[in-house]
Amino acid sequence: MVDYGHLLEFGAFITPSAASPEAPVLLSQVAEAAGLDLVTFQDHPYQPAFLDTWTLMSFVAARTETIRIAPNVLNVPLRPPAVVARAAASIDLLSGGRFDLGLGAGGFWDAIEAMGGTRLTPGQAVTALGEAIDVIRELWRTDERRGVFTDGKYHAVHGAKRGPRPAHDIPIHIGAYKPRMLALTGRKGDGWLPSLGYMKPGDLARGNAAIDEAAASVGRDPREIRRLLNIGQLAADPNEFAERLARLALEDGIGTFIIAADDPNLLQRFGEDVAPAARELVAAERGRQGTAAASVRSAAALAARRDGIAYDDVPAGLRAIEPGDFDYADVRATYMRGGRPGLVLQPSSAEQVAEALAFARRHPELPLAVRSGGHGISGRSTNDGGIVIDLRRLDEIEVLDVDRRLVRVGPGARWAQVAAALGEHGWALTSGDYGGVGVGGLATAGGIGLLAREHGLTIDHLRAAEVVLADGSLVRADASTRPDLFWAIRGAGANVGIVTAFEFEAREVGQVGYAQLAFQVDDVAGFLEGYGRIVESSPRDLTLFLLTGGPRPGQPQVVQLYGVVDSDDPDTIIARLQPFAELAPLVQQSVQLTTYAQIMANADLGPQHGAGEPHSRSGLIEHITPAFAATVERMLRSGAVPFFQLRAVGGAVADVAEDETAYAHRSANFSVAALGSNPERLDAEWRTLADHVDGMYLSFDSSERPERIAEAFPPATLERLRRVKAAYDPTCVFRDNFAIEPAESDAA
């Protein structure tokens, strides 16, 4: 007798009849309405009386909402595993994570061979299935960048592209009866799926023992493997039926019962009468015996846990992703930086943010990162071995007041989504130059974007913020309520709390001109000077950024300009851009009349798989002087700076008083950023710019030098920030993102 403690599930095994093609779809809907968990279909491609299983499953997925779908089981000899991987991931994505994958080694070899398949011996078929499972799982690992290469005897792939990644960790259930198949199930399967009608007394116990032994041989907990069973109607009376299922669960470890039935009335009784009664009987007996529930994480996942984290103390209901979890690969890194956090928490409300922060406070020795979109160049939204509070589920966008153009935006929303939502009303908020950036990081650091000279920084449109403080309290900050906190949020928000909602006042922005220009430049210093001179003398409706890198041997130097003219008049747009065309020969140009939302729709909003550790330095300058331009040209020639950018600020940014926000360098007309792979070389070259640079833009600087704080904030601003820090975070809970030391006295 064995009970693995699995939560009981109930499903249907429906004939994929081609004679009445709508019937299996309608039966699937009946199964869903009856509360069943799973609907499955046999896969016999050589049977003309049956619909194609993949096509049917796709159709059923589209016509249902909650029930999971699976083949029972897939005929692997006629389904190349690389194609299976992509098809399974596709159905899973399209259905919202409702697909399970049942696999079989073959059988009916005459029919398989007649359709072009290869006849295999039983031993060969087991080996081939094991290889297929490896290929499928490897193709689902999209965190790896290189193609998939396997050298199996029966299934080999050579550079196959990975992906798409499924919506969830698709379990692989194996139809198995003989010793070698049972051993394969124990080593590689997530479930065992036999049919009761093919089994003799004692076969379930012998199968479980073989699977458990094989699982233990590779370090797996046998409870990781769900035991599924295809059954017929075991009794006419629902109570007697439930009693028989309860015995199979408690004595033979079955966790999922799948009834083979094409009778809608039987499916309804199975879901509404038999399943609840069986669950009740099993729950009562487990309570008497003290049977432990099966762990939701595998032995391998538990082994991947990092030291020093009380994983079992994570608050109930708070989504937690651990290093051994399927989703971990999609949350550990940022856009440009690899990471290996010990735990990623994904709250879905301000209250859960407070719970996540309380959990982090119980681990004061661990790094703490707060992430909105994960694009930040500085890389403070991931870490190694610490805790990440990932705000991506707080992504709502709501219009509060149409007349005021007042909108409420969650920190986990991406700027592409915000631009699209505001664009429906003819509104916009300046927000960087890439739609994949998260709202939270940008809206607390500054927000230098493609509308900056016309409309200011992102923080200049912030009217209120809802904040979780270091002590876990939820507060509101605006110009009249906690004005000191509101001041600090706008430029140094990462030091004083976690913003869970922003209230912005958007601007009316219609069609704009979007320019992308590339120049062949012989005199880089002269071009930089000209760019700066033209930008400063241009009307505010022009915001143009400059991008270049070091020269390449044998190739001309190319400098790119891109940005916005906030006008819907083509003549005005061309007039604003014409002076730049006189600086150097144009080698490529694109000027479009478009919308801000379309410009910001330039991002892949999917998972980020950054690797390594990029290094960046940032500064702010008032003017591009000849000395500054000459120094930049020398720096580019050094080869230490493959990425160099100037962003136009000035204009409306300078309309805000320097002491009105924690972002204080309002007189700067340009933001400077340089990236390199070697931090020592980058720092050495950057020091040559030190005399020309005043201040920095936090989001673009990865340096951890202690003096960077004084560089980022003028003395008066820094002193005020220290007082605010002492009031709202005196113990420095928020210490891992350009941490400001609190003032010694908290009298402020």
DOPALUM-705938 format. One line per field, with one value per residue (C-alpha): residue in one letter; chain; y, z, x. Coordinates in steps of 0.02 Angstrom, whole numbers. Example, Ala and Ser with C-alpha at 12.3 -4.5 7.8 and 13.67 -1.06 7.14 Angstrom:
// DOPALUM-705938
residuo = [A, S]
cadena = [A, A]
y = [-225, -53]
z = [390, 357]
x = [615, 684]
This chain:
// DOPALUM-705938
residuo = [M, V, D, Y, G, H, L, L, E, F, G, A, F, I, T, P, S, A, A, S, P, E, A, P, V, L, L, S, Q, V, A, E, A, A, G, L, D, L, V, T, F, Q, D, H, P, Y, Q, P, A, F, L, D, T, W, T, L, M, S, F, V, A, A, R, T, E, T, I, R, I, A, P, N, V, L, N, V, P, L, R, P, P, A, V, V, A, R, A, A, A, S, I, D, L, L, S, G, G, R, F, D, L, G, L, G, A, G, G, F, W, D, A, I, E, A, M, G, G, T, R, L, T, P, G, Q, A, V, T, A, L, G, E, A, I, D, V, I, R, E, L, W, R, T, D, E, R, R, G, V, F, T, D, G, K, Y, H, A, V, H, G, A, K, R, G, P, R, P, A, H, D, I, P, I, H, I, G, A, Y, K, P, R, M, L, A, L, T, G, R, K, G, D, G, W, L, P, S, L, G, Y, M, K, P, G, D, L, A, R, G, N, A, A, I, D, E, A, A, A, S, V, G, R, D, P, R, E, I, R, R, L, L, N, I, G, Q, L, A, A, D, P, N, E, F, A, E, R, L, A, R, L, A, L, E, D, G, I, G, T, F, I, I, A, A, D, D, P, N, L, L, Q, R, F, G, E, D, V, A, P, A, A, R, E, L, V, A, A, E, R, G, R, Q, G, T, A, A, A, S, V, R, S, A, A, A, L, A, A, R, R, D, G, I, A, Y, D, D, V, P, A, G, L, R, A, I, E, P, G, D, F, D, Y, A, D, V, R, A, T, Y, M, R, G, G, R, P, G, L, V, L, Q, P, S, S, A, E, Q, V, A, E, A, L, A, F, A, R, R, H, P, E, L, P, L, A, V, R, S, G, G, H, G, I, S, G, R, S, T, N, D, G, G, I, V, I, D, L, R, R, L, D, E, I, E, V, L, D, V, D, R, R, L, V, R, V, G, P, G, A, R, W, A, Q, V, A, A, A, L, G, E, H, G, W, A, L, T, S, G, D, Y, G, G, V, G, V, G, G, L, A, T, A, G, G, I, G, L, L, A, R, E, H, G, L, T, I, D, H, L, R, A, A, E, V, V, L, A, D, G, S, L, V, R, A, D, A, S, T, R, P, D, L, F, W, A, I, R, G, A, G, A, N, V, G, I, V, T, A, F, E, F, E, A, R, E, V, G, Q, V, G, Y, A, Q, L, A, F, Q, V, D, D, V, A, G, F, L, E, G, Y, G, R, I, V, E, S, S, P, R, D, L, T, L, F, L, L, T, G, G, P, R, P, G, Q, P, Q, V, V, Q, L, Y, G, V, V, D, S, D, D, P, D, T, I, I, A, R, L, Q, P, F, A, E, L, A, P, L, V, Q, Q, S, V, Q, L, T, T, Y, A, Q, I, M, A, N, A, D, L, G, P, Q, H, G, A, G, E, P, H, S, R, S, G, L, I, E, H, I, T, P, A, F, A, A, T, V, E, R, M, L, R, S, G, A, V, P, F, F, Q, L, R, A, V, G, G, A, V, A, D, V, A, E, D, E, T, A, Y, A, H, R, S, A, N, F, S, V, A, A, L, G, S, N, P, E, R, L, D, A, E, W, R, T, L, A, D, H, V, D, G, M, Y, L, S, F, D, S, S, E, R, P, E, R, I, A, E, A, F, P, P, A, T, L, E, R, L, R, R, V, K, A, A, Y, D, P, T, C, V, F, R, D, N, F, A, I, E, P, A, E, S, D, A, A]
cadena = [A, A, A, A, A, A, A, A, A, A, A, A, A, A, A, A, A, A, A, A, A, A, A, A, A, A, A, A, A, A, A, A, A, A, A, A, A, A, A, A, A, A, A, A, A, A, A, A, A, A, A, A, A, A, A, A, A, A, A, A, A, A, A, A, A, A, A, A, A, A, A, A, A, A, A, A, A, A, A, A, A, A, A, A, A, A, A, A, A, A, A, A, A, A, A, A, A, A, A, A, A, A, A, A, A, A, A, A, A, A, A, A, A, A, A, A, A, A, A, A, A, A, A, A, A, A, A, A, A, A, A, A, A, A, A, A, A, A, A, A, A, A, A, A, A, A, A, A, A, A, A, A, A, A, A, A, A, A, A, A, A, A, A, A, A, A, A, A, A, A, A, A, A, A, A, A, A, A, A, A, A, A, A, A, A, A, A, A, A, A, A, A, A, A, A, A, A, A, A, A, A, A, A, A, A, A, A, A, A, A, A, A, A, A, A, A, A, A, A, A, A, A, A, A, A, A, A, A, A, A, A, A, A, A, A, A, A, A, A, A, A, A, A, A, A, A, A, A, A, A, A, A, A, A, A, A, A, A, A, A, A, A, A, A, A, A, A, A, A, A, A, A, A, A, A, A, A, A, A, A, A, A, A, A, A, A, A, A, A, A, A, A, A, A, A, A, A, A, A, A, A, A, A, A, A, A, A, A, A, A, A, A, A, A, A, A, A, A, A, A, A, A, A, A, A, A, A, A, A, A, A, A, A, A, A, A, A, A, A, A, A, A, A, A, A, A, A, A, A, A, A, A, A, A, A, A, A, A, A, A, A, A, A, A, A, A, A, A, A, A, A, A, A, A, A, A, A, A, A, A, A, A, A, A, A, A, A, A, A, A, A, A, A, A, A, A, A, A, A, A, A, A, A, A, A, A, A, A, A, A, A, A, A, A, A, A, A, A, A, A, A, A, A, A, A, A, A, A, A, A, A, A, A, A, A, A, A, A, A, A, A, A, A, A, A, A, A, A, A, A, A, A, A, A, A, A, A, A, A, A, A, A, A, A, A, A, A, A, A, A, A, A, A, A, A, A, A, A, A, A, A, A, A, A, A, A, A, A, A, A, A, A, A, A, A, A, A, A, A, A, A, A, A, A, A, A, A, A, A, A, A, A, A, A, A, A, A, A, A, A, A, A, A, A, A, A, A, A, A, A, A, A, A, A, A, A, A, A, A, A, A, A, A, A, A, A, A, A, A, A, A, A, A, A, A, A, A, A, A, A, A, A, A, A, A, A, A, A, A, A, A, A, A, A, A, A, A, A, A, A, A, A, A, A, A, A, A, A, A, A, A, A, A, A, A, A, A, A, A, A, A, A, A, A, A, A, A, A, A, A, A, A, A, A, A, A, A, A, A, A, A, A, A, A, A, A, A, A, A, A, A, A, A, A, A, A, A, A, A, A, A, A, A, A, A, A, A, A, A, A, A, A, A, A, A, A, A, A, A, A, A, A, A, A, A, A, A, A, A, A, A, A, A, A, A, A, A, A, A, A, A, A, A, A, A, A, A, A, A, A, A, A, A, A, A, A, A, A, A, A, A, A, A, A, A, A, A, A, A, A, A, A, A, A, A, A, A, A, A, A, A, A, A, A, A, A, A, A, A, A, A, A, A, A, A, A, A, A, A, A, A, A, A, A, A, A, A, A]
y = [0, 172, 346, 482, 621, 696, 812, 711, 758, 690, 689, 622, 509, 554, 467, 586, 526, 595, 531, 669, 797, 917, 779, 773, 963, 965, 823, 923, 1069, 952, 888, 1067, 1114, 960, 1022, 897, 946, 863, 808, 687, 608, 454, 480, 356, 453, 296, 276, 359, 354, 476, 662, 718, 736, 896, 984, 926, 979, 1151, 1168, 1110, 1232, 1373, 1316, 1293, 1405, 1310, 1124, 1057, 962, 817, 676, 504, 465, 544, 427, 480, 371, 476, 643, 714, 775, 946, 975, 907, 1030, 1179, 1118, 1082, 1251, 1336, 1254, 1293, 1476, 1494, 1407, 1503, 1358, 1220, 1085, 922, 808, 621, 518, 339, 239, 164, 2, -48, -51, -111, 45, 158, 85, 103, 291, 310, 281, 170, 0, -18, -159, -131, -89, 31, 115, 149, 223, 330, 394, 442, 538, 623, 682, 757, 850, 917, 981, 1058, 1153, 1226, 1299, 1468, 1547, 1465, 1564, 1435, 1311, 1135, 999, 816, 661, 529, 368, 394, 578, 703, 890, 1001, 1184, 1182, 1350, 1353, 1403, 1456, 1437, 1360, 1460, 1338, 1189, 1062, 892, 742, 587, 420, 275, 128, -55, -151, -137, -29, 95, 100, 136, 276, 348, 350, 434, 562, 566, 681, 556, 373, 347, 165, 99, -8, -121, -180, -223, -378, -383, -322, -230, -58, -103, -180, -29, 93, -2, -4, 182, 225, 125, 210, 382, 353, 295, 470, 566, 599, 592, 463, 582, 696, 574, 586, 421, 436, 298, 274, 189, 138, 153, 51, 54, 121, 192, 355, 317, 143, 216, 345, 212, 111, 265, 310, 137, 156, 324, 266, 92, 113, 298, 353, 542, 567, 464, 480, 401, 336, 393, 473, 486, 665, 604, 492, 633, 746, 617, 582, 765, 820, 665, 540, 660, 761, 601, 523, 680, 683, 500, 519, 681, 601, 449, 553, 658, 502, 433, 599, 576, 717, 807, 786, 929, 1048, 1058, 919, 858, 944, 1108, 1095, 1061, 1222, 1329, 1453, 1456, 1583, 1602, 1540, 1479, 1393, 1556, 1650, 1721, 1618, 1683, 1778, 1709, 1649, 1587, 1488, 1442, 1268, 1323, 1321, 1510, 1554, 1568, 1706, 1810, 1795, 1914, 2088, 2160, 2177, 2088, 1908, 1869, 1723, 1784, 1661, 1706, 1813, 1872, 1934, 2026, 2068, 2207, 2343, 2235, 2092, 2213, 2251, 2064, 2036, 2179, 2111, 1943, 2030, 2125, 1957, 1925, 2084, 2003, 1969, 2089, 2161, 2216, 2297, 2273, 2352, 2309, 2247, 2353, 2466, 2478, 2498, 2320, 2351, 2250, 2082, 2010, 1851, 1749, 1885, 1928, 2016, 2099, 2094, 2214, 2155, 2100, 2278, 2336, 2416, 2577, 2675, 2845, 2937, 3104, 3135, 3324, 3331, 3189, 3108, 2925, 2795, 2677, 2525, 2513, 2349, 2418, 2444, 2612, 2536, 2484, 2655, 2743, 2632, 2662, 2850, 2858, 2805, 2974, 3075, 3090, 3047, 3048, 3069, 2902, 2859, 2791, 2606, 2536, 2386, 2492, 2472, 2621, 2606, 2628, 2770, 2865, 2869, 2912, 3051, 2998, 3074, 3037, 3081, 3220, 3294, 3464, 3494, 3414, 3391, 3234, 3093, 3143, 3319, 3245, 3148, 3214, 3080, 2912, 2767, 2699, 2551, 2619, 2525, 2481, 2406, 2545, 2601, 2789, 2919, 3059, 3215, 3401, 3423, 3251, 3200, 3328, 3281, 3101, 3159, 3269, 3124, 3001, 3114, 3074, 2961, 2853, 2692, 2755, 2793, 2658, 2550, 2645, 2536, 2662, 2825, 2963, 3060, 3208, 3169, 3294, 3307, 3244, 3209, 3148, 3182, 3169, 3027, 3039, 2911, 2982, 2905, 3007, 2963, 3071, 3110, 3246, 3171, 3316, 3441, 3340, 3332, 3519, 3550, 3432, 3520, 3692, 3650, 3562, 3707, 3833, 3729, 3757, 3645, 3535, 3447, 3314, 3221, 3091, 3047, 2872, 2811, 2697, 2675, 2672, 2505, 2465, 2500, 2568, 2746, 2818, 2819, 2929, 2906, 3035, 2986, 3074, 3169, 3332, 3364, 3427, 3354, 3475, 3394, 3561, 3600, 3428, 3446, 3623, 3562, 3422, 3515, 3596, 3425, 3366, 3498, 3427, 3276, 3164, 3065, 2879, 2828, 2921, 2887, 3021, 2967, 3055, 2939, 2932, 2923, 2757, 2684, 2746, 2663, 2501, 2458, 2330, 2145, 2134, 1951, 1876, 1953, 1843, 1962, 1885, 1947, 2115, 2270, 2424, 2600, 2778, 2927, 3115, 3278, 3429, 3602, 3624, 3521, 3623, 3600, 3527, 3403, 3352, 3325, 3219, 3112, 3084, 3026, 2913, 2832, 2801, 2707, 2562, 2555, 2630, 2535, 2628, 2816, 2917, 3098, 3132, 3305, 3373, 3561, 3653, 3613, 3514, 3676, 3758, 3662, 3737, 3641, 3613, 3558, 3375, 3262, 3263, 3426, 3456, 3555, 3668, 3523, 3519, 3345, 3177, 3077, 2887, 2769, 2579, 2460, 2280, 2317, 2421, 2473, 2537, 2620, 2709, 2765, 2842, 2916, 3007, 3109, 3179, 3218, 3404, 3425, 3327, 3388, 3263, 3098, 3010, 2864, 2743, 2742, 2719, 2550, 2613, 2569, 2697, 2780, 2954, 2924, 2980, 3153, 3160, 3120, 3247, 3425, 3457, 3539, 3404, 3265, 3340, 3350, 3172, 3113, 3192, 3111, 2945, 2960, 2991, 2853, 2721, 2749, 2568, 2569, 2430, 2504, 2497, 2411, 2546, 2702, 2700, 2865, 2868, 2934, 3092, 3057, 3148, 3110, 3273, 3321]
z = [0, -46, -45, -123, -54, -222, -234, -324, -503, -621, -810, -967, -1106, -1261, -1430, -1567, -1686, -1863, -1898, -1787, -1775, -1662, -1535, -1447, -1434, -1356, -1238, -1185, -1142, -1042, -948, -909, -850, -738, -650, -720, -720, -880, -1051, -1153, -1326, -1397, -1539, -1681, -1840, -1945, -1896, -2029, -1912, -1795, -1805, -1797, -1612, -1619, -1723, -1608, -1451, -1524, -1567, -1394, -1312, -1408, -1359, -1173, -1035, -881, -916, -955, -1118, -1155, -1278, -1204, -1262, -1406, -1537, -1532, -1678, -1793, -1705, -1718, -1542, -1598, -1683, -1529, -1418, -1522, -1543, -1357, -1308, -1434, -1367, -1190, -1230, -1328, -1192, -1047, -976, -995, -1084, -1018, -1128, -1127, -1223, -1283, -1358, -1499, -1541, -1690, -1787, -1950, -1955, -1902, -2036, -2166, -2131, -2151, -1973, -1925, -1845, -1681, -1558, -1384, -1317, -1458, -1433, -1250, -1294, -1429, -1308, -1181, -1316, -1369, -1192, -1182, -1346, -1297, -1128, -1198, -1331, -1193, -1106, -1188, -1059, -1153, -1307, -1413, -1521, -1464, -1513, -1469, -1537, -1501, -1597, -1645, -1616, -1654, -1680, -1741, -1694, -1676, -1618, -1443, -1402, -1389, -1201, -1132, -1018, -876, -835, -946, -859, -964, -926, -994, -1044, -975, -928, -952, -840, -955, -984, -798, -762, -891, -806, -640, -712, -828, -815, -719, -721, -752, -864, -887, -922, -789, -921, -979, -804, -696, -507, -426, -581, -503, -350, -454, -571, -426, -349, -513, -540, -361, -372, -535, -465, -310, -417, -494, -334, -363, -233, -297, -245, -386, -509, -518, -545, -673, -723, -869, -806, -862, -760, -606, -529, -574, -402, -379, -197, -235, -383, -266, -139, -270, -327, -148, -122, -280, -216, -40, -82, -254, -252, -398, -402, -565, -628, -813, -865, -1042, -1089, -1234, -1136, -1078, -935, -869, -882, -786, -647, -639, -614, -505, -398, -402, -395, -242, -148, -185, -131, 32, 71, 33, 132, 284, 280, 253, 402, 511, 450, 448, 268, 210, 51, -95, -115, -257, -289, -346, -252, -383, -356, -168, -187, -287, -140, -77, 102, 223, 151, 248, 94, 192, 280, 123, 158, 89, -75, -119, -280, -250, -383, -325, -418, -457, -526, -709, -713, -631, -796, -850, -692, -633, -758, -824, -997, -994, -837, -778, -601, -482, -344, -209, -218, -329, -251, -365, -265, -348, -230, -119, 31, -41, -76, 110, 148, 29, 108, 283, 225, 157, 319, 408, 302, 334, 282, 104, -44, -86, -262, -317, -499, -609, -787, -767, -906, -796, -856, -678, -642, -468, -505, -487, -375, -326, -185, -122, -134, -280, -261, -439, -469, -643, -585, -530, -708, -711, -810, -763, -815, -657, -729, -915, -897, -801, -905, -737, -748, -619, -673, -585, -570, -664, -822, -970, -1055, -1220, -1135, -1055, -1220, -1306, -1171, -1169, -1358, -1366, -1289, -1389, -1234, -1195, -1057, -1095, -1049, -1107, -1282, -1262, -1230, -1131, -983, -826, -756, -579, -609, -732, -635, -476, -555, -676, -846, -987, -1141, -1320, -1269, -1133, -1208, -1245, -1092, -961, -867, -823, -639, -686, -726, -564, -455, -319, -271, -163, -69, 41, 167, 245, 398, 287, 305, 151, 127, -3, -49, -149, -142, 18, 99, 151, 33, 89, 35, -128, -160, -132, -239, -390, -419, -274, -249, -230, -63, 23, -21, -151, -257, -292, -397, -486, -530, -683, -774, -958, -1099, -1261, -1397, -1572, -1719, -1710, -1823, -1783, -1860, -1875, -1959, -1987, -2037, -2099, -1988, -2014, -1880, -1728, -1612, -1738, -1763, -1575, -1559, -1703, -1633, -1465, -1540, -1650, -1513, -1391, -1521, -1583, -1526, -1384, -1496, -1549, -1438, -1527, -1454, -1520, -1523, -1580, -1533, -1564, -1742, -1828, -1928, -2111, -2088, -2081, -1916, -1908, -1790, -1769, -1718, -1672, -1589, -1600, -1670, -1576, -1726, -1853, -1988, -2113, -2158, -1976, -1950, -2099, -2047, -1874, -1946, -2091, -1990, -1936, -2116, -2147, -2015, -2115, -2259, -2225, -2259, -2199, -2153, -2101, -2053, -2013, -1964, -1828, -1649, -1488, -1450, -1613, -1573, -1402, -1477, -1512, -1375, -1343, -1182, -1155, -1032, -1017, -1023, -999, -965, -890, -809, -919, -853, -880, -826, -832, -817, -854, -945, -986, -1155, -1279, -1276, -1393, -1249, -1204, -1386, -1411, -1253, -1311, -1480, -1394, -1280, -1427, -1515, -1361, -1400, -1219, -1257, -1390, -1340, -1314, -1303, -1282, -1235, -1256, -1097, -1069, -1126, -1015, -897, -841, -807, -644, -500, -451, -273, -322, -346, -291, -473, -458, -611, -705, -796, -893, -1077, -1107, -1021, -1060, -1051, -1094, -1087, -1095, -1056, -954, -798, -769, -946, -945, -781, -842, -998, -904, -786, -934, -942, -756, -774, -901, -813, -671, -590, -657, -708, -587, -707, -826, -702, -638, -533, -349, -299, -134, -208, -341, -220, -201, -390, -417, -294, -257, -73, -24, -110, -31, 142, 122, 57, 210, 322, 224, 230, 419, 432, 316, 312, 461, 462, 275, 219, 45, 36, -128, -254, -239, -50, 39, 219, 338, 435, 610, 685, 630, 698, 523]
x = [0, 64, -12, 96, -13, -57, -206, -339, -381, -512, -516, -599, -533, -635, -632, -573, -707, -701, -878, -947, -806, -902, -939, -769, -770, -943, -895, -742, -856, -968, -815, -764, -938, -940, -784, -660, -477, -418, -479, -373, -373, -288, -164, -173, -127, -144, -329, -438, -589, -502, -469, -289, -253, -149, -280, -419, -327, -297, -481, -535, -414, -497, -673, -638, -574, -513, -493, -320, -290, -173, -140, -168, -35, 60, 130, 313, 374, 264, 294, 471, 514, 577, 409, 318, 411, 357, 179, 159, 229, 115, -43, 12, 40, -122, -223, -147, -45, -176, -77, -3, 100, 70, 198, 205, 347, 246, 154, 50, 213, 137, 26, 168, 281, 144, 140, 328, 381, 527, 492, 584, 609, 538, 709, 745, 576, 615, 784, 704, 572, 706, 799, 638, 603, 778, 755, 585, 642, 800, 703, 593, 747, 745, 861, 1003, 1054, 1142, 1047, 1010, 1131, 1098, 1179, 1048, 1039, 857, 827, 965, 953, 1093, 1073, 884, 817, 748, 571, 442, 446, 285, 170, 204, 312, 224, 220, 269, 165, 224, 114, 213, 190, 353, 508, 613, 471, 434, 617, 616, 462, 551, 705, 627, 437, 323, 183, 141, -11, -68, -243, -325, -404, -232, -171, -177, -197, -36, 25, -5, 98, 237, 237, 247, 391, 488, 458, 506, 667, 717, 673, 779, 925, 938, 903, 719, 582, 455, 315, 370, 292, 104, 14, -127, -246, -364, -522, -694, -854, -807, -982, -1153, -1183, -1083, -1043, -978, -880, -803, -757, -663, -568, -526, -451, -347, -285, -245, -178, -101, -54, -164, -181, -273, -421, -466, -630, -647, -820, -911, -1072, -1106, -1216, -1077, -951, -1069, -1097, -910, -868, -1015, -1047, -904, -756, -815, -859, -690, -599, -695, -657, -472, -456, -538, -425, -269, -319, -332, -167, -74, -20, 92, 44, 161, 284, 251, 438, 552, 704, 812, 719, 736, 922, 940, 885, 1014, 1075, 1006, 830, 678, 586, 449, 405, 353, 178, 35, -31, 128, 200, 377, 498, 648, 809, 745, 577, 528, 498, 663, 758, 638, 653, 833, 914, 880, 891, 1080, 1139, 1139, 1085, 1061, 945, 898, 714, 602, 440, 300, 167, 1, -56, 15, -25, 77, 220, 218, 220, 365, 461, 428, 497, 652, 676, 688, 843, 944, 1107, 1046, 1045, 874, 827, 664, 618, 487, 537, 714, 787, 894, 1073, 1134, 1080, 1011, 855, 940, 1075, 1167, 1093, 977, 793, 708, 538, 473, 328, 278, 104, 63, 40, -132, -161, -318, -385, -439, -493, -517, -525, -360, -285, -245, -193, -147, -7, 65, 255, 262, 183, 300, 309, 253, 92, 71, 100, -28, -159, -132, -123, -306, -347, -219, -108, 73, 203, 387, 465, 640, 666, 626, 453, 517, 572, 467, 373, 440, 626, 610, 477, 582, 750, 702, 643, 746, 644, 605, 486, 597, 637, 453, 372, 508, 556, 438, 444, 386, 215, 199, 59, 50, 121, 64, 213, 259, 384, 529, 424, 288, 161, 63, 55, 11, 129, 92, 126, 25, 33, 209, 285, 462, 433, 354, 506, 626, 530, 558, 742, 792, 639, 735, 801, 637, 510, 428, 303, 152, 55, 94, -28, 29, -44, -21, -2, -98, 18, -43, 58, 243, 394, 512, 684, 823, 978, 1150, 1303, 1476, 1586, 1769, 1780, 1692, 1732, 1667, 1509, 1478, 1499, 1381, 1251, 1256, 1247, 1097, 1002, 1022, 966, 819, 640, 585, 481, 642, 722, 862, 982, 1156, 1229, 1399, 1543, 1727, 1793, 1812, 1969, 1945, 1769, 1707, 1646, 1456, 1358, 1170, 1041, 865, 721, 559, 494, 332, 235, 116, 171, 293, 371, 407, 483, 599, 646, 698, 805, 885, 1027, 1088, 1097, 1230, 1349, 1409, 1357, 1198, 1217, 1044, 887, 708, 583, 405, 246, 184, 122, 218, 134, 200, 376, 371, 305, 487, 509, 501, 401, 445, 568, 741, 894, 1039, 1209, 1371, 1394, 1397, 1484, 1422, 1460, 1347, 1357, 1266, 1336, 1272, 1358, 1458, 1616, 1764, 1865, 1728, 1705, 1892, 1901, 1757, 1839, 1999, 1898, 1810, 1975, 2038, 1921, 1863, 1692, 1592, 1433, 1424, 1265, 1212, 1031, 958, 882, 864, 709, 561, 671, 753, 585, 574, 672, 827, 765, 589, 637, 778, 834, 928, 1037, 906, 1028, 1105, 1066, 1135, 1149, 1307, 1321, 1464, 1465, 1612, 1652, 1809, 1772, 1953, 1977, 1806, 1842, 2012, 1938, 1792, 1910, 1968, 1791, 1780, 1819, 1680, 1541, 1432, 1315, 1251, 1092, 1071, 988, 1136, 1280, 1335, 1480, 1483, 1614, 1566, 1592, 1460, 1323, 1400, 1419, 1236, 1166, 1224, 1269, 1106, 1004, 1105, 1088, 901, 894, 991, 860, 719, 811, 826, 639, 578, 716, 832, 895, 934, 819, 838, 1027, 1065, 1023, 1133, 1108, 1107, 1166, 1031, 1068, 1132, 984, 807, 740, 685]
